[in-house]
Amino acid sequence: MQIGFDTIYLNTGDRLQFLDITKRVKDCLLKHPIRNGMLILNALHTTVALFVNEFQTALIEDMKAILDQVVRERDGYRHDDPRFSDCDRGNADSHLRAMFLGQNVIVPIQGGELVLGKWQSIILAELDGPRERSIQVQIVGE
């Protein structure tokens, strides 16, 4: 068994933004000789999410709308209140949205390729941007 590591660095431009990082992840896989196994992605931030879905403009807009319905921005959260928290960013909604979306993705590797469906992309959700972000990539297999 072999284990490879890499890091994807990127800068986001909006407070709420969805980025297709599939190509960046595939480029990391190409740097390593592992042909069969798994690729693990881990967001190194508490206000970023990673998930697999279709990266299509109308669907991305629907995702933004649903996030706003489920977790509204500045909705009286204790994390935003200086009486309870030392955070001055007012970003409780970003933390809560990340909790629902998740911060890790595991994708199988077969024959040196990521095993993704025809319409599946690896998506990074920036929930508190714009910021500089880092995604840890671990590749395990043979």
VOPAGU-2260 file (C-alpha; in pm, 1 decimal, decimal comma):
REM VOPAGU-2260
SITE   aa  ch    i         X         Y         Z
SITE  MET   A    0       0,0       0,0       0,0
SITE  GLN   A    1     115,0     352,6     -81,3
SITE  ILE   A    2       2,1     684,1      62,2
SITE  GLY   A    3      40,6    1017,8    -111,6
SITE  PHE   A    4     -35,7    1367,2      12,2
SITE  ASP   A    5    -101,8    1696,5    -159,7
SITE  THR   A    6    -269,9    2027,3     -83,2
SITE  ILE   A    7    -497,0    2232,6    -304,4
SITE  TYR   A    8    -472,4    2606,6    -240,0
SITE  LEU   A    9    -729,0    2847,7    -377,1
SITE  ASN   A   10    -871,0    3193,6    -324,8
SITE  THR   A   11   -1244,6    3248,7    -326,1
SITE  GLY   A   12   -1411,4    3568,2    -438,0
SITE  ASP   A   13   -1754,3    3575,6    -273,0
SITE  ARG   A   14   -1900,3    3515,8      71,3
SITE  LEU   A   15   -2113,1    3228,9     -64,2
SITE  GLN   A   16   -1957,9    3059,3    -364,0
SITE  PHE   A   17   -1951,7    2712,4    -517,5
SITE  LEU   A   18   -1643,9    2598,1    -710,6
SITE  ASP   A   19   -1597,1    2284,6    -920,2
SITE  ILE   A   20   -1258,4    2154,7    -803,0
SITE  THR   A   21   -1273,0    1821,8    -987,7
SITE  LYS   A   22    -990,7    1906,9   -1229,6
SITE  ARG   A   23    -767,2    2027,3    -945,6
SITE  VAL   A   24    -829,3    1699,3    -761,6
SITE  LYS   A   25    -757,2    1493,5   -1075,6
SITE  ASP   A   26    -432,1    1686,6   -1120,9
SITE  CYS   A   27    -328,6    1585,1    -767,3
SITE  LEU   A   28    -403,3    1221,5    -845,2
SITE  LEU   A   29    -181,1    1233,9   -1155,1
SITE  LYS   A   30     120,7    1325,0    -938,5
SITE  HIS   A   31     106,4     990,0    -758,9
SITE  PRO   A   32     155,9     634,3    -889,5
SITE  ILE   A   33    -151,7     495,5    -711,6
SITE  ARG   A   34    -383,6     319,1    -958,4
SITE  ASN   A   35    -643,8     164,3    -728,8
SITE  GLY   A   36    -758,7     282,3    -389,6
SITE  MET   A   37    -922,6     593,7    -258,0
SITE  LEU   A   38    -874,8     967,3    -255,6
SITE  ILE   A   39    -970,4    1155,0      59,2
SITE  LEU   A   40   -1033,5    1529,5      63,3
SITE  ASN   A   41   -1044,1    1726,1     386,2
SITE  ALA   A   42   -1129,6    2095,4     410,1
SITE  LEU   A   43    -889,6    2260,9     654,2
SITE  HIS   A   44   -1143,9    2525,4     752,8
SITE  THR   A   45   -1464,1    2530,7     956,1
SITE  THR   A   46   -1652,8    2750,6     709,5
SITE  VAL   A   47   -1588,1    2552,0     390,5
SITE  ALA   A   48   -1774,5    2243,4     273,7
SITE  LEU   A   49   -1693,3    1968,2      24,7
SITE  PHE   A   50   -1942,9    1742,6    -148,3
SITE  VAL   A   51   -2018,9    1558,8    -472,6
SITE  ASN   A   52   -2306,3    1671,1    -692,8
SITE  GLU   A   53   -2384,2    1805,5   -1037,7
SITE  PHE   A   54   -2215,4    2140,3   -1107,5
SITE  GLN   A   55   -2485,0    2310,8   -1310,9
SITE  THR   A   56   -2568,6    2681,1   -1286,2
SITE  ALA   A   57   -2940,1    2651,1   -1204,8
SITE  LEU   A   58   -2872,1    2379,3    -946,4
SITE  ILE   A   59   -2598,1    2588,9    -783,0
SITE  GLU   A   60   -2845,8    2877,4    -749,8
SITE  ASP   A   61   -3097,3    2634,0    -596,5
SITE  MET   A   62   -2830,7    2517,1    -349,3
SITE  LYS   A   63   -2765,8    2876,9    -243,8
SITE  ALA   A   64   -3139,1    2936,9    -197,9
SITE  ILE   A   65   -3187,0    2620,7       8,4
SITE  LEU   A   66   -2890,4    2707,1     232,4
SITE  ASP   A   67   -3045,9    3047,7     296,5
SITE  GLN   A   68   -3378,3    2885,3     386,0
SITE  VAL   A   69   -3222,8    2629,7     621,5
SITE  VAL   A   70   -2967,1    2860,2     787,8
SITE  ARG   A   71   -3036,6    3231,4     752,8
SITE  GLU   A   72   -2753,5    3483,4     770,2
SITE  ARG   A   73   -2732,2    3686,0    1095,3
SITE  ASP   A   74   -3036,8    3524,2    1251,6
SITE  GLY   A   75   -2956,2    3588,4    1618,9
SITE  TYR   A   76   -2696,9    3313,9    1663,4
SITE  ARG   A   77   -2498,1    3312,9    1987,6
SITE  HIS   A   78   -2169,6    3280,5    1794,8
SITE  ASP   A   79   -2237,3    3626,0    1645,4
SITE  ASP   A   80   -2318,8    3784,2    1982,4
SITE  PRO   A   81   -2020,1    3937,0    2169,9
SITE  ARG   A   82   -2188,9    3847,5    2500,0
SITE  PHE   A   83   -2133,3    3479,1    2421,0
SITE  SER   A   84   -1851,2    3461,0    2166,4
SITE  ASP   A   85   -1522,3    3632,7    2091,7
SITE  CYS   A   86   -1574,0    3591,1    1714,4
SITE  ASP   A   87   -1607,4    3926,3    1542,7
SITE  ARG   A   88   -1675,5    3795,5    1189,8
SITE  GLY   A   89   -2049,2    3744,5    1235,5
SITE  ASN   A   90   -2019,8    3410,8    1058,4
SITE  ALA   A   91   -2226,2    3167,4    1264,7
SITE  ASP   A   92   -2438,0    3090,2     958,7
SITE  SER   A   93   -2122,6    2983,2     772,6
SITE  HIS   A   94   -2026,3    2736,1    1045,9
SITE  LEU   A   95   -2379,1    2596,2    1063,9
SITE  ARG   A   96   -2405,9    2557,3     685,7
SITE  ALA   A   97   -2072,0    2372,3     678,6
SITE  MET   A   98   -2205,8    2136,3     944,2
SITE  PHE   A   99   -2494,9    2037,3     715,8
SITE  LEU   A  100   -2285,5    2000,0     399,8
SITE  GLY   A  101   -1979,2    1825,3     546,2
SITE  GLN   A  102   -1607,9    1885,4     510,1
SITE  ASN   A  103   -1475,5    1554,5     375,2
SITE  VAL   A  104   -1515,8    1362,2      52,2
SITE  ILE   A  105   -1390,3    1014,2     -32,5
SITE  VAL   A  106   -1375,3     909,4    -398,1
SITE  PRO   A  107   -1268,8     562,6    -517,3
SITE  ILE   A  108    -975,4     532,1    -758,2
SITE  GLN   A  109    -981,4     262,0   -1025,0
SITE  GLY   A  110    -723,3     230,1   -1301,1
SITE  GLY   A  111    -568,2     561,8   -1202,0
SITE  GLU   A  112    -897,8     748,9   -1245,9
SITE  LEU   A  113   -1147,2     893,7   -1000,4
SITE  VAL   A  114   -1467,7     690,0    -998,0
SITE  LEU   A  115   -1732,1     957,6   -1050,2
SITE  GLY   A  116   -2062,7     936,6   -1233,5
SITE  LYS   A  117   -2120,1    1118,6   -1562,3
SITE  TRP   A  118   -2270,1    1427,4   -1396,9
SITE  GLN   A  119   -2077,7    1416,5   -1068,9
SITE  SER   A  120   -1828,8    1686,5    -975,7
SITE  ILE   A  121   -1636,0    1754,9    -658,2
SITE  ILE   A  122   -1765,2    2085,6    -527,7
SITE  LEU   A  123   -1616,0    2323,9    -274,2
SITE  ALA   A  124   -1865,4    2552,0    -102,7
SITE  GLU   A  125   -1715,3    2875,2      27,8
SITE  LEU   A  126   -1942,9    2984,6     309,2
SITE  ASP   A  127   -1749,6    3278,3     459,3
SITE  GLY   A  128   -1544,7    3433,8     182,8
SITE  PRO   A  129   -1366,2    3578,2      19,5
SITE  ARG   A  130   -1076,5    3387,4     174,5
SITE  GLU   A  131    -765,7    3185,5      99,6
SITE  ARG   A  132    -849,1    2816,3     141,0
SITE  SER   A  133    -658,3    2488,5     167,4
SITE  ILE   A  134    -784,6    2139,2      95,0
SITE  GLN   A  135    -576,7    1842,8     212,5
SITE  VAL   A  136    -561,5    1554,5     -35,9
SITE  GLN   A  137    -465,8    1204,4      74,7
SITE  ILE   A  138    -437,6     922,0    -177,9
SITE  VAL   A  139    -426,7     566,9     -44,0
SITE  GLY   A  140    -388,8     247,9    -244,5
SITE  GLU   A  141    -162,9      55,6    -475,6
